[in-house]
Each structure stands twice: as C-alpha cells, then as structure tokens.
Amino acid sequence: MNLLTLSCRGIEPDIIIPETGFFTLSIENKNFLFEILRELRNQIDCGKEGRFNISLSGRVLNIEKSVSAIFDFTNIDFNSKAITNLLVKKFSEFLSLGEQAETLINLESIILNLAENFRIKSGLNVEYDAAVNNNNLAKICSLTIADNNSGLLEKLCEYVNLLCDLKPLKLFVLIFGKSFLTESDMRIFYQYCNDKHVRLLIIEGYDIADIQSNERRLIIDKDLCGIAQGYNEFE
C-alpha cells in the first residue's frame, strides 16, 4: 500500500493517509491552529521551508509542487498567481513542441521585420531584440482559466482537476471543509480526489462530526496532545 505521510514538528503522531480514505486533523488549540495554517500556507503558496515534510512511500516530495489547499472557501481563485504561473509554464512548454516551434520561428521573423521597418521609417537610432520569449508570449496572450460559476462541490472538483493538469498534485487540503460541505458532498469529493490519485486532508478546529468509515482523524487537544481516532497510531 502506498502511504502518504505528512509530518509536522509539534504534531504527533504523523499524518498518514493511505490510498483509500481521507484524514481529518482537528486542532482544538486556537493559537496553535492558526500558527499551523500560516506555516502551511507559506510552504504551499510561497515555497518557503518550514515545519512540514511530505513523503510518498518513503520518497520525499516537494510541498510547493505536490500539495495544494483551499484556505478560503468564499474565494476559490482559478486565476491566482500560483495557478497563472503554472499556466504560463505549461503554455511555454507547449510552444516548444512540434509545429508550434516552427510557428515561433515565423513569428520571430515577423517581429524582426516590424522592428526594422519602424527603425527605418521613424529615423530613430533604436535597437531591438526580436527573439520570442515563450513566457512573455504566454503573458501577452493573457491566458486565464474560465470559472463556470458552478456550485461549491462542482467548483472544488474543477479546481482539483485543473491542478492535476498543471502540477504533480499528490495531496489536497481543505481548511474548515466540514463547515462548507455536507457529509454527502464530502464523500463525493473524496471519491473524486481518489479517482484522480490525490489524497485528501481536512484541517478543522473542533470536529464534532461522527467519524466516517473511511476517515482517519487526529485530534490535537488544547494541551497539544495527539489523540488518534479511526486508526491505531502505531500501525
């Protein structure tokens, strides 16, 4: 069985998510909860080093590349800076393949002719670089992801699907997901992630919901002690 392990200084035991089932981390100490969320966001969105480490079957993964999270359910941004950068990178890779590479050569020739004609007709002593930069061309095209204004569950599924197309996503994290999704929605979303080979972690404050049959839960109480539910912490 391929186990995904998320370890964090200050949280014991480690969060271990198997191929089947999702994991809930319930942190009842409010100050510690927001400290953890701030740390996680810095590592996922900013690529900073921190207290979290992730591995899949013993192989260490890059958190920024392999983990994504929804921190604000009221603003699921399909065109965040992180996604835009990934989209530009993918478009840049696309431009270098097959017939697109030949098109770029022709485009460079067109730009060169335009720049040279401008220099001659304007009489200005200008210099120019006609080389086409893939990243700049992607930005010129103003690529964005369309938001279909669907319901929350559908939007989350679309968001995960998008991320899977743009990066090697291994873990998706919902912050306070149980406050926004019904138990039925949670089951559907978990199955969708599972079909995409993405593990699901939910981070809550107090979690009073009944534990589901395919759920593991780790409670960090007010004294920062770890209490495992739905599994044996030594397994």
C-alpha positions in Angstrom: 0.0 0.0 0.0 1.3 3.4 -1.0 1.2 5.6 2.2 1.4 9.4 2.0 3.0 10.8 5.2 2.8 14.4 6.3 4.9 15.1 9.3 5.0 18.4 11.2 7.1 19.5 14.2 4.7 19.8 17.1 2.2 17.3 15.9 2.4 13.7 16.8 1.9 11.1 15.5 2.5 11.8 11.8 -0.4 12.2 9.5 -0.5 9.0 7.4 -3.1 8.9 4.5 -3.5 5.5 2.8 -4.7 5.1 -0.8 -8.2 4.6 0.4 -9.7 7.0 3.0 -9.2 10.6 3.9 -7.7 12.2 7.0 -9.0 14.9 9.3 -6.6 17.0 11.5 -8.6 18.6 14.3 -6.7 21.2 16.2 -8.6 22.5 19.3 -5.9 24.9 20.4 -6.9 28.1 18.5 -3.4 29.7 18.6 -1.7 26.6 17.5 -4.3 26.1 14.8 -3.6 29.4 13.2 0.1 29.0 13.6 -0.1 25.7 11.7 -2.2 27.2 8.9 0.1 30.2 8.5 3.1 27.8 8.3 1.4 25.5 5.8 0.3 28.4 3.6 3.8 29.8 3.4 5.2 26.4 2.4 2.5 25.6 -0.2 2.0 29.1 -1.8 5.4 30.7 -1.2 7.7 27.7 -1.4 9.3 28.6 2.0 10.9 26.0 4.2 9.0 25.2 7.4 7.9 22.5 9.8 6.0 20.4 7.3 7.6 17.5 5.4 5.8 15.2 3.0 6.7 11.8 1.5 5.0 9.1 -0.6 6.1 5.5 0.2 9.3 6.9 1.7 10.1 9.2 -1.2 10.4 12.9 -0.1 8.2 15.2 -2.1 8.4 19.0 -2.7 5.4 20.5 -0.9 5.0 23.5 -3.2 4.8 21.2 -6.2 2.8 18.3 -4.8 0.4 20.0 -2.3 -2.4 22.5 -2.8 -5.0 23.8 -0.4 -8.2 25.8 -0.2 -7.8 28.3 2.7 -10.8 30.5 1.8 -14.0 28.8 0.5 -15.5 32.3 -0.2 -12.8 33.0 -2.8 -11.7 29.9 -4.8 -9.4 31.6 -7.2 -8.9 29.8 -10.5 -6.5 32.6 -11.6 -4.4 33.0 -8.5 -0.7 34.0 -9.0 0.3 30.4 -8.4 -2.1 28.9 -11.0 -1.2 31.7 -13.5 2.5 30.9 -13.2 1.8 27.2 -13.7 -0.4 28.0 -16.7 2.3 30.2 -18.3 4.8 27.4 -17.7 2.6 24.8 -19.4 1.9 27.1 -22.3 5.6 27.8 -22.7 6.3 24.1 -22.8 3.5 23.7 -25.4 5.1 26.4 -27.7 8.3 24.4 -27.8 6.7 21.3 -29.2 6.1 20.1 -32.8 4.6 22.6 -35.3 4.4 25.3 -32.6 8.3 25.5 -32.7 8.1 26.3 -36.4 5.4 28.9 -35.9 7.6 30.6 -33.3 10.4 30.9 -35.9 8.0 32.6 -38.3 6.7 34.8 -35.6 10.3 35.9 -34.8 10.7 36.8 -38.5 7.5 38.9 -38.5 8.6 40.8 -35.3 12.1 41.4 -36.7 10.6 42.9 -39.9 8.2 45.1 -38.0 11.0 46.4 -35.7 13.3 47.0 -38.6 10.6 48.9 -40.6 10.0 51.0 -37.6 13.7 51.8 -37.2 14.0 52.8 -40.8 10.8 54.9 -41.1 11.0 56.6 -37.7 14.6 57.6 -38.2 15.3 56.8 -34.6 18.5 55.1 -33.5 16.8 52.2 -31.9 18.0 48.7 -31.0 15.7 45.7 -30.6 15.6 42.0 -29.7 13.3 40.1 -32.0 13.7 36.7 -30.2 10.4 35.4 -28.9 10.4 34.6 -25.3 7.8 31.8 -24.5 6.9 33.1 -21.1 6.4 36.7 -22.4 4.3 35.4 -25.3 2.1 33.5 -22.8 1.6 36.7 -20.8 0.8 38.6 -24.0 -2.0 36.1 -24.7 -3.4 36.9 -21.2 -4.3 33.2 -20.6 -6.9 32.7 -17.8 -9.0 29.9 -16.6 -12.7 30.2 -17.1 -14.8 30.0 -13.9 -18.1 28.4 -14.8 -19.8 29.8 -11.6 -20.9 26.3 -10.6 -21.8 25.2 -7.1 -19.2 24.7 -4.4 -18.8 20.9 -4.9 -18.5 21.2 -8.6 -16.1 24.1 -8.3 -13.9 22.1 -5.9 -13.8 19.2 -8.4 -13.0 21.5 -11.3 -10.2 23.1 -9.1 -8.6 19.8 -8.3 -8.9 18.7 -12.0 -7.2 21.9 -13.1 -4.3 21.5 -10.6 -3.8 17.8 -11.7 -3.4 19.1 -15.3 -0.8 21.8 -14.2 1.3 20.0 -11.5 2.1 16.6 -10.0 -0.6 17.0 -7.3 -0.4 14.4 -4.5 -2.3 16.0 -1.6 -5.2 18.4 -1.5 -6.0 20.2 1.8 -9.4 21.7 2.8 -9.4 24.2 5.6 -12.6 24.0 7.6 -14.1 22.0 4.8 -16.7 20.3 7.0 -18.2 23.8 7.7 -19.0 24.2 4.0 -19.7 20.7 2.7 -22.3 18.2 3.7 -21.4 14.7 4.6 -22.7 13.6 1.3 -20.6 16.2 -0.5 -17.6 15.1 1.4 -18.0 11.5 0.2 -18.4 12.7 -3.4 -15.4 15.0 -3.2 -13.2 12.3 -1.5 -14.1 9.9 -4.3 -13.3 12.4 -7.0 -9.9 13.1 -5.4 -9.3 9.3 -5.1 -10.2 8.8 -8.8 -7.5 11.5 -9.5 -5.0 9.7 -7.3 -4.9 12.7 -4.9 -5.0 12.2 -1.2 -7.4 14.4 0.9 -6.6 16.1 4.2 -9.1 18.2 6.1 -8.0 20.6 8.8 -10.6 21.7 11.4 -10.8 23.3 14.8 -13.3 21.4 16.9 -14.6 18.5 14.9 -17.8 17.1 16.4 -19.0 15.2 13.3 -19.3 11.5 13.5 -16.2 9.8 12.1 -16.9 8.1 8.8 -15.9 4.6 7.9 -13.1 5.7 5.5 -11.9 8.5 7.7 -8.8 8.7 10.0 -8.8 11.6 12.5 -6.1 13.1 14.7 -7.2 15.4 17.4 -4.7 17.9 18.9 -6.3 18.9 22.1 -5.8 22.2 24.0 -2.8 20.8 25.7 -1.3 19.8 22.3 -1.6 16.1 22.9 -2.4 13.9 19.9 -5.5 11.6 20.0 -5.9 9.2 17.1 -9.3 8.2 16.0 -10.3 5.6 13.4 -6.9 4.0 13.3 -4.1 2.8 15.5 -1.4 5.4 15.8 1.2 2.6 15.8 0.0 0.8 12.7 
